[in-house]
Amino acid sequence: MKVGLVSQWYPPEGAFIPGNLAHGLADRGHQVRVLTTFPSYPHGRIYPGWRQRWGHRETDGSVAVRRVPAYPSHDASAVRRALSHLSFGASSALAGPGWLGGVDVTYVYHPPPTAIAAAALLRAVRRTPIVLHVQDMWPESVLHSGMAPTGRAGRALEHGISALMRTTYRLASAIVVISPAMAELVVAHGADPARVRVVWNWTDDTLFRAVPVTDAARTALGHRGRSTVMFAGNLGPLQGIGTAIRAAAAVRDRMDLVLVGSGAGEDAARRVAADVGADNVRFVGRRPPEEMAELYAAADWQLVCLRDLPALRGTIPSKLQAALACGSPVIASVGGDAASLVRSAGVGLVCPPEDWRALADLFVEAAARPPVARMEMGLRARQVYRDRMSLQVGVDQFEDILTKAAAQEGRT
């Protein structure tokens, strides 16, 4: 089978899912062609050693990659973000018919919704089926990001994105979502229930795995010999970091909270920490991906938190899969499917989102758990990941979905 893969994000960026899927399919004998742009995530600047140009082609192992220019932006400006998404939609649409013209099926990684432009052209001209992989609910995530306008402009933006998403769902032969609650949401937004499939996200299995604890990692986290909770990932407006900081400050004599990462919400988080006197909260910035498994091992617990928004109830934060793959027990201040998964699998402690008092109680409970109990949770976490979320499981499911989508149009 010949597979076209369209994603604005692709390695060497940290968006490992499109890259993992491309290689997983290629390893099974499928011909894979990728259409993407030049790497700029997360800082919004083209990586050193790269130069945007129209005719760029490369080989990534057995995967053929075409990169097209786009405006790079990942800051808090809604205008610049929109320009980034729209420019990739336009340049990928121009390159798509030539680069992906012979494929049997096109996989599209969403967001942004503009990534479907090239696949939509192939659908219109050659009836090439589309498999849409939905990672985030639009327009909700945009409207709650803090970057969207309010008033009449905000309503116009909501209506425009909603219309775009309804069209996108209609174009797709299959719509893959990351949780059962998200399946309900896309159906409520106009998707055909018969076309919706749930595939749990995986993490980068080569980076996130169980490893021994090292003194260097404990030093990097500032481990002080007491319960250490680590939050790893984007410090953005949807994560609810302020709730975690307030909770940690309330029990500052019992535990430490270490924030590994950065993002648009970092400055606000630092202000909250200063305002509440959270001297047990440390910001250590971004770390190279190759160091993350050791940092996971050095912490006692991994924190997963989100704001209490309807659109996030179907979200499974990628840091949850990373924690499970590393065999780390989690503290989850979330709702929806993420809370249900942690609770039912017995891999951590759960409280409602955006409730700092309840989270503070969990921090105290976590600090009191004996090491053997944490170890048992960690072993269950690793097994749950292997059985339900690993790369092999995900590629198995996508191979089946892509093959059936292609067969429906007589492409294979």
C-alpha positions as CSV (number, residue, x, y, z in Angstrom):
1,M,0.0,0.0,0.0
2,K,1.2,3.5,-0.8
3,V,0.5,5.9,2.1
4,G,0.7,9.7,2.0
5,L,1.3,11.3,5.4
6,V,0.6,15.0,5.9
7,S,1.5,16.8,9.1
8,Q,2.7,20.3,9.9
9,W,4.8,18.7,12.6
10,Y,7.4,16.0,12.0
11,P,10.8,14.9,13.4
12,P,13.3,16.2,14.3
13,E,10.5,18.2,16.1
14,G,9.1,16.5,19.2
15,A,5.9,15.5,17.3
16,F,6.8,11.9,17.3
17,I,3.5,10.3,16.4
18,P,3.6,11.1,12.6
19,G,7.2,10.0,12.5
20,N,6.7,6.8,14.4
21,L,3.7,5.9,12.3
22,A,5.6,6.6,9.0
23,H,8.4,4.3,10.1
24,G,6.1,1.7,11.6
25,L,4.2,1.4,8.3
26,A,7.4,1.5,6.2
27,D,8.9,-1.3,8.3
28,R,5.9,-3.4,7.4
29,G,6.6,-3.0,3.7
30,H,4.3,-0.1,2.9
31,Q,5.6,2.8,0.7
32,V,5.3,6.0,2.8
33,R,5.6,9.6,1.5
34,V,5.5,12.5,4.0
35,L,4.5,16.1,3.3
36,T,5.5,18.5,6.1
37,T,7.3,21.8,6.7
38,F,10.7,22.8,8.1
39,P,11.3,22.1,11.8
40,S,10.6,25.1,14.1
41,Y,8.7,23.7,17.1
42,P,8.6,24.7,20.0
43,H,10.5,28.0,19.7
44,G,9.0,29.2,16.4
45,R,12.4,29.5,14.8
46,I,13.8,27.3,12.0
47,Y,16.3,24.9,13.5
48,P,20.0,25.6,13.0
49,G,21.3,24.0,9.9
50,W,18.0,24.1,8.1
51,R,16.9,26.6,5.4
52,Q,13.5,26.9,4.0
53,R,13.3,26.3,0.2
54,W,10.7,25.0,-2.2
55,G,12.4,22.0,-3.7
56,H,13.6,20.3,-0.5
57,R,13.4,16.5,-0.5
58,E,15.0,14.0,1.9
59,T,14.9,10.4,2.9
60,D,14.3,9.4,6.5
61,G,15.3,5.8,6.4
62,S,12.9,4.2,4.0
63,V,10.5,7.1,4.2
64,A,10.5,9.8,1.5
65,V,10.0,13.4,2.9
66,R,9.0,16.6,1.1
67,R,9.3,19.8,3.1
68,V,7.5,23.0,2.0
69,P,8.0,26.5,3.4
70,A,5.7,27.9,6.0
71,Y,5.7,30.9,8.4
72,P,7.1,29.6,11.7
73,S,5.4,30.7,14.9
74,H,4.6,29.1,18.2
75,D,4.2,32.2,20.4
76,A,1.1,33.7,22.0
77,S,0.1,35.8,19.0
78,A,-3.1,34.5,17.4
79,V,-2.3,36.3,14.2
80,R,1.1,34.7,13.8
81,R,-0.2,31.3,14.8
82,A,-2.9,31.6,12.2
83,L,-0.4,32.7,9.5
84,S,1.7,29.7,10.3
85,H,-1.2,27.3,9.9
86,L,-2.6,29.0,6.8
87,S,0.8,29.2,5.1
88,F,1.4,25.4,5.6
89,G,-2.1,24.7,4.2
90,A,-1.3,26.8,1.1
91,S,2.2,25.5,0.4
92,S,1.3,21.8,1.1
93,A,-1.7,22.1,-1.2
94,L,0.5,23.3,-4.0
95,A,3.0,20.5,-3.5
96,G,0.5,17.8,-2.6
97,P,-0.8,16.7,-6.0
98,G,2.7,16.1,-7.4
99,W,4.3,14.6,-4.3
100,L,1.3,12.5,-3.1
101,G,-0.3,11.9,-6.5
102,G,0.1,8.1,-6.6
103,V,-0.8,7.2,-3.0
104,D,-3.7,4.9,-2.1
105,V,-4.7,6.7,1.1
106,T,-3.7,9.9,2.8
107,Y,-3.2,10.2,6.6
108,V,-3.6,13.7,8.0
109,Y,-2.4,14.7,11.5
110,H,-4.7,17.3,13.1
111,P,-4.2,20.0,14.4
112,P,-4.1,22.3,12.6
113,P,-7.2,21.8,10.4
114,T,-5.4,23.5,7.5
115,A,-3.2,20.4,7.2
116,I,-6.1,18.7,5.3
117,A,-5.7,21.0,2.3
118,A,-3.4,18.8,0.3
119,A,-5.5,15.7,1.1
120,A,-8.7,17.5,0.2
121,L,-7.3,18.3,-3.2
122,L,-6.3,14.6,-3.8
123,R,-9.8,13.6,-2.6
124,A,-11.5,15.9,-5.1
125,V,-9.2,15.1,-8.1
126,R,-8.4,11.5,-7.6
127,R,-10.9,10.3,-4.9
128,T,-8.0,9.4,-2.6
129,P,-9.5,8.5,0.8
130,I,-8.5,10.4,3.9
131,V,-7.8,9.1,7.4
132,L,-7.9,12.1,9.8
133,H,-6.1,11.7,13.1
134,V,-7.7,14.1,15.6
135,Q,-5.5,15.1,18.6
136,D,-7.3,18.2,19.8
137,M,-10.8,19.6,19.6
138,W,-11.2,22.7,17.5
139,P,-12.6,25.4,17.9
140,E,-12.8,24.7,21.6
141,S,-9.0,24.5,22.2
142,V,-8.5,27.7,20.3
143,L,-11.2,29.6,22.1
144,H,-9.8,28.5,25.5
145,S,-6.2,29.1,24.6
146,G,-6.2,32.7,25.7
147,M,-5.2,33.9,22.2
148,A,-8.6,34.0,20.6
149,P,-10.4,37.4,20.3
150,T,-13.6,38.0,22.3
151,G,-16.9,39.5,21.3
152,R,-18.1,39.6,17.7
153,A,-14.6,38.7,16.3
154,G,-14.5,35.7,18.7
155,R,-17.9,34.5,17.6
156,A,-16.9,34.8,13.9
157,L,-13.8,32.8,14.6
158,E,-15.8,30.1,16.3
159,H,-18.3,29.9,13.5
160,G,-15.5,29.8,10.9
161,I,-13.5,27.1,12.5
162,S,-16.7,25.0,13.3
163,A,-17.7,25.1,9.6
164,L,-14.1,24.1,8.6
165,M,-14.2,21.2,11.0
166,R,-17.6,20.0,9.8
167,T,-16.3,20.0,6.2
168,T,-13.1,18.2,7.3
169,Y,-15.1,15.5,9.1
170,R,-17.3,15.0,6.0
171,L,-14.2,14.6,3.8
172,A,-12.6,11.9,5.9
173,S,-13.3,8.2,5.2
174,A,-12.1,7.5,8.8
175,I,-11.7,9.7,11.8
176,V,-9.3,8.5,14.4
177,V,-9.6,10.0,17.9
178,I,-7.5,9.5,21.1
179,S,-10.2,8.7,23.6
180,P,-13.9,7.6,23.9
181,A,-15.0,11.0,25.1
182,M,-13.4,12.7,22.1
183,A,-15.3,10.2,19.8
184,E,-18.5,11.6,21.3
185,L,-17.4,15.2,20.8
186,V,-16.5,14.8,17.1
187,V,-19.8,13.1,16.5
188,A,-21.6,16.0,18.2
189,H,-19.6,18.3,15.9
190,G,-21.0,16.5,12.8
191,A,-18.8,13.4,12.2
192,D,-20.5,10.2,11.1
193,P,-20.3,7.8,14.0
194,A,-19.7,4.9,11.6
195,R,-16.4,6.5,10.6
196,V,-15.0,7.2,14.0
197,R,-12.4,4.9,15.6
198,V,-10.5,5.2,19.0
199,V,-6.8,4.6,19.0
200,W,-4.9,5.5,22.2
201,N,-1.8,7.7,21.5
202,W,1.5,6.1,22.1
203,T,4.7,7.8,23.2
204,D,8.2,7.6,21.8
205,D,9.2,4.1,23.0
206,T,12.8,4.7,22.3
207,L,13.0,7.7,24.6
208,F,10.4,6.9,27.3
209,R,11.2,3.6,29.0
210,A,12.0,2.2,32.4
211,V,15.6,3.0,33.4
212,P,17.5,2.9,36.7
213,V,17.7,6.0,38.9
214,T,20.9,8.0,38.6
215,D,22.4,10.5,40.9
216,A,22.8,13.0,38.1
217,A,19.0,12.9,37.4
218,R,18.2,13.3,41.1
219,T,20.6,16.3,41.2
220,A,19.0,17.8,38.1
221,L,15.6,17.7,39.8
222,G,17.0,19.1,43.0
223,H,15.8,16.0,44.9
224,R,15.9,16.7,48.7
225,G,15.2,13.2,50.0
226,R,11.4,13.7,50.2
227,S,8.4,13.1,48.0
228,T,9.2,14.7,44.6
229,V,6.5,15.2,42.0
230,M,7.5,16.1,38.5
231,F,5.4,17.8,35.8
232,A,7.0,17.4,32.4
233,G,5.9,19.2,29.2
234,N,4.2,22.3,28.0
235,L,3.5,25.0,30.5
236,G,0.6,26.4,28.6
237,P,-2.8,28.0,29.4
238,L,-4.7,24.7,29.3
239,Q,-2.5,22.8,31.7
240,G,-3.7,24.4,35.0
241,I,-0.2,24.8,36.3
242,G,-1.4,27.5,38.7
243,T,-3.6,24.9,40.5
244,A,-0.6,22.6,41.0
245,I,1.5,25.4,42.3
246,R,-1.1,26.5,44.8
247,A,-1.5,22.9,46.0
248,A,2.2,22.4,46.4
249,A,2.5,25.7,48.4
250,A,-0.2,24.5,50.8
251,V,1.9,21.4,51.7
252,R,5.3,22.9,51.3
253,D,6.6,20.9,54.3
254,R,5.7,17.6,52.7
255,M,6.8,17.5,49.1
256,D,8.5,19.3,46.2
257,L,7.1,20.0,42.8
258,V,9.5,20.2,39.9
259,L,8.4,21.7,36.5
260,V,10.3,20.4,33.6
261,G,9.5,22.3,30.4
262,S,8.4,25.8,29.3
263,G,5.7,27.4,27.3
264,A,3.4,30.4,26.9
265,G,2.1,30.0,30.5
266,E,5.5,29.9,32.2
267,D,5.7,33.6,33.2
268,A,2.2,33.4,34.7
269,A,3.2,30.2,36.6
270,R,6.3,31.9,38.0
271,R,4.2,34.8,39.2
272,V,1.8,32.4,41.0
273,A,4.7,30.7,42.6
274,A,6.1,34.0,43.8
275,D,2.7,35.3,45.0
276,V,1.9,32.2,47.2
277,G,5.5,31.8,48.4
278,A,5.9,28.3,46.8
279,D,9.5,27.8,47.7
280,N,9.1,24.1,47.1
281,V,8.3,24.6,43.4
282,R,11.3,24.5,41.0
283,F,11.4,25.5,37.4
284,V,14.2,23.6,35.6
285,G,13.3,24.5,32.0
286,R,13.4,22.2,29.0
287,R,15.6,19.2,29.0
288,P,16.9,17.2,26.0
289,P,14.6,14.3,25.1
290,E,17.4,11.8,25.7
291,E,17.5,12.8,29.4
292,M,13.8,12.5,30.1
293,A,13.6,8.8,31.0
294,E,16.2,9.3,33.7
295,L,14.3,12.3,35.1
296,Y,11.1,10.3,35.2
297,A,12.9,7.6,37.1
298,A,14.4,10.1,39.6
299,A,10.9,11.5,40.5
300,D,8.6,9.7,42.9
301,W,5.4,10.7,41.0
302,Q,4.5,12.3,37.7
303,L,1.8,15.0,37.7
304,V,-0.8,15.1,34.9
305,C,-3.1,18.2,35.1
306,L,-5.5,20.0,32.9
307,R,-8.1,22.8,33.3
308,D,-11.7,21.9,33.8
309,L,-13.1,22.5,30.3
310,P,-15.6,20.4,28.4
311,A,-13.3,20.2,25.4
312,L,-10.5,18.7,27.5
313,R,-12.5,15.8,28.9
314,G,-11.6,13.7,25.9
315,T,-8.0,14.7,26.0
316,I,-5.3,12.2,27.1
317,P,-2.2,14.4,27.7
318,S,0.9,12.9,26.1
319,K,2.7,13.1,29.4
320,L,0.4,10.4,30.7
321,Q,1.6,7.9,28.1
322,A,5.2,8.9,28.8
323,A,4.8,8.3,32.5
324,L,3.2,4.9,31.9
325,A,5.9,3.9,29.4
326,C,8.5,4.8,32.0
327,G,6.7,2.8,34.7
328,S,6.0,5.9,36.8
329,P,2.9,6.2,39.1
330,V,0.9,9.4,38.4
331,I,-1.0,12.0,40.3
332,A,-3.8,13.1,38.0
333,S,-5.7,16.4,38.4
334,V,-7.9,15.8,35.4
335,G,-11.4,14.8,34.4
336,G,-12.9,12.7,31.6
337,D,-11.2,9.8,30.0
338,A,-7.7,10.5,31.5
339,A,-9.1,10.3,35.0
340,S,-11.1,7.1,34.2
341,L,-8.0,5.5,32.8
342,V,-5.8,6.2,35.8
343,R,-8.4,5.2,38.2
344,S,-9.5,2.0,36.5
345,A,-6.0,0.8,35.8
346,G,-4.8,1.5,39.3
347,V,-1.7,3.5,38.1
348,G,-2.0,6.5,40.3
349,L,-4.1,8.9,42.4
350,V,-6.9,11.1,41.0
351,C,-8.7,14.3,41.9
352,P,-11.0,16.7,40.1
353,P,-9.3,19.3,37.9
354,E,-8.7,22.9,39.1
355,D,-9.3,22.0,42.7
356,W,-6.1,23.0,44.5
357,R,-7.2,21.8,47.9
358,A,-8.1,18.3,46.6
359,L,-4.7,18.2,44.8
360,A,-2.9,19.2,47.9
361,D,-4.6,16.3,49.7
362,L,-3.3,14.0,47.0
363,F,0.2,15.4,47.4
364,V,0.1,14.5,51.1
365,E,-1.4,11.1,50.3
366,A,1.3,10.4,47.7
367,A,4.1,11.5,50.2
368,A,2.8,8.9,52.7
369,R,2.7,6.0,50.3
370,P,5.5,3.5,51.0
371,P,8.0,2.8,48.2
372,V,6.7,-0.7,47.6
373,A,3.2,0.7,46.9
374,R,4.7,3.1,44.4
375,M,6.7,0.3,42.8
376,E,3.6,-1.8,42.3
377,M,1.8,1.1,40.7
378,G,4.8,1.7,38.4
379,L,4.8,-2.0,37.3
380,R,1.1,-1.8,36.5
381,A,1.6,1.4,34.6
382,R,4.3,-0.2,32.4
383,Q,2.0,-3.2,31.7
384,V,-1.0,-1.0,30.8
385,Y,1.1,1.0,28.3
386,R,2.4,-2.2,26.7
387,D,-1.0,-3.7,26.4
388,R,-3.1,-0.7,25.3
389,M,-0.9,2.2,24.1
390,S,2.4,1.0,22.7
391,L,3.7,1.9,19.2
392,Q,3.2,-1.7,18.0
393,V,-0.4,-1.7,19.1
394,G,-1.0,1.7,17.5
395,V,0.6,0.8,14.2
396,D,-1.4,-2.4,14.1
397,Q,-4.6,-0.4,14.4
398,F,-3.6,2.2,11.9
399,E,-2.5,-0.3,9.3
400,D,-6.0,-1.9,9.6
401,I,-7.8,1.5,9.3
402,L,-5.7,2.7,6.4
403,T,-6.0,-0.6,4.5
404,K,-9.8,-0.6,4.9
405,A,-10.1,3.1,3.8
406,A,-8.1,2.4,0.7
407,A,-10.1,-0.7,-0.1
408,Q,-13.4,1.1,0.2
409,E,-12.3,3.3,-2.8
410,G,-10.9,0.3,-4.7
411,R,-7.3,1.7,-4.3
412,T,-5.8,-1.6,-3.2
